[in-house]
């Protein structure tokens, strides 16, 4: 509510190694001078959102040049939850495994 700036449906292109990653962040808000947050609105299950949210976080950190918090908002319960933080190494490992499983 008290954000300085708010962006909705923010598209991005990023890379994990040689793999291009594209996505659309539901909402990116600037909370104060040095603090940002990505919010993803979910109408279903929240399971499996950790990787997605960390990809969004890393893309937003690249854009904002700062630290970005992550929040999932359940449209069913009206509650916010915080996904598990993954290091860049963990994100890249999960993406690599996912790509290997596809082939």
C-alpha positions as CSV (number, residue, x, y, z in Angstrom):
1,X,0.0,0.0,0.0
2,X,2.7,2.5,1.0
3,X,5.0,1.7,-1.9
4,X,7.1,4.4,-3.6
5,X,6.7,2.8,-7.0
6,X,4.8,-0.2,-8.3
7,X,5.1,-2.0,-11.6
8,X,2.7,-4.7,-12.9
9,X,3.1,-7.5,-15.4
10,X,6.8,-6.7,-15.8
11,X,8.4,-8.9,-18.5
12,X,12.0,-9.9,-18.4
13,X,14.6,-12.0,-20.2
14,X,17.5,-13.4,-18.2
15,X,20.0,-16.3,-18.6
16,X,21.0,-19.3,-16.5
17,X,24.3,-20.3,-18.2
18,X,23.3,-20.6,-21.8
19,X,19.6,-21.1,-21.1
20,X,17.4,-18.1,-21.7
21,X,14.8,-17.5,-19.1
22,X,11.7,-15.4,-19.8
23,X,8.9,-14.5,-17.5
24,X,6.5,-11.9,-16.3
25,X,6.6,-10.7,-12.7
26,X,3.1,-10.0,-11.5
27,X,4.2,-7.1,-9.3
28,X,7.5,-5.4,-8.5
29,X,7.2,-2.7,-5.7
30,X,9.7,-0.3,-4.3
31,X,9.1,-0.3,-0.5
32,X,11.6,2.4,0.4
33,X,14.8,3.9,-1.0
34,X,16.8,0.6,-0.9
35,X,14.1,-2.1,-0.6
36,X,12.1,-3.9,-3.3
37,X,9.7,-6.8,-3.4
38,X,8.3,-9.2,-6.0
39,X,4.8,-10.4,-5.5
40,X,3.3,-13.3,-7.3
41,X,-0.5,-13.8,-7.1
42,X,-1.6,-17.4,-6.9
43,X,-5.1,-18.7,-7.4
44,X,-4.1,-22.3,-6.9
45,X,-1.5,-24.3,-5.0
46,X,1.7,-22.6,-3.9
47,X,3.8,-25.8,-4.2
48,X,6.7,-25.5,-6.6
49,X,6.9,-21.8,-6.5
50,X,10.4,-21.5,-4.9
51,X,12.3,-21.8,-8.1
52,X,9.9,-19.5,-10.0
53,X,10.1,-16.8,-7.3
54,X,13.9,-17.0,-7.0
55,X,14.2,-16.5,-10.8
56,X,11.9,-13.5,-10.5
57,X,14.0,-12.2,-7.6
58,X,17.2,-12.5,-9.5
59,X,15.7,-10.8,-12.5
60,X,14.4,-8.0,-10.3
61,X,17.7,-7.6,-8.5
62,X,19.4,-7.2,-11.9
63,X,16.9,-4.4,-12.8
64,X,16.9,-2.6,-9.4
65,X,20.6,-3.2,-8.5
66,X,19.5,-4.0,-5.0
67,X,18.1,-6.7,-2.7
68,X,14.6,-7.9,-3.5
69,X,12.2,-9.7,-1.1
70,X,9.8,-12.3,-2.4
71,X,6.1,-12.8,-1.5
72,X,3.4,-15.2,-2.7
73,X,-0.1,-13.9,-2.3
74,X,-2.9,-16.6,-2.2
75,X,-6.0,-15.3,-3.8
76,X,-7.9,-18.1,-2.1
77,X,-6.8,-17.4,1.5
78,X,-5.8,-13.7,1.2
79,X,-2.5,-14.5,2.9
80,X,1.1,-13.7,2.0
81,X,3.8,-16.3,2.3
82,X,7.6,-16.1,1.8
83,X,9.1,-18.6,-0.6
84,X,12.4,-20.3,0.4
85,X,15.5,-18.3,-0.6
86,X,17.7,-20.1,-3.1
87,X,21.3,-19.1,-4.0
88,X,22.2,-18.4,-7.6
89,X,24.0,-21.7,-7.6
90,X,21.0,-23.6,-6.4
91,X,18.8,-21.8,-9.0
92,X,21.2,-22.7,-11.8
93,X,21.4,-26.3,-10.6
94,X,17.6,-26.7,-10.5
95,X,17.3,-25.1,-14.0
96,X,20.0,-27.5,-15.4
97,X,18.2,-30.5,-13.9
98,X,14.9,-29.3,-15.3
99,X,16.4,-28.9,-18.8
100,X,18.1,-32.3,-18.6
101,X,14.8,-33.9,-17.6
102,X,13.1,-32.4,-20.7
103,X,15.6,-34.1,-23.0
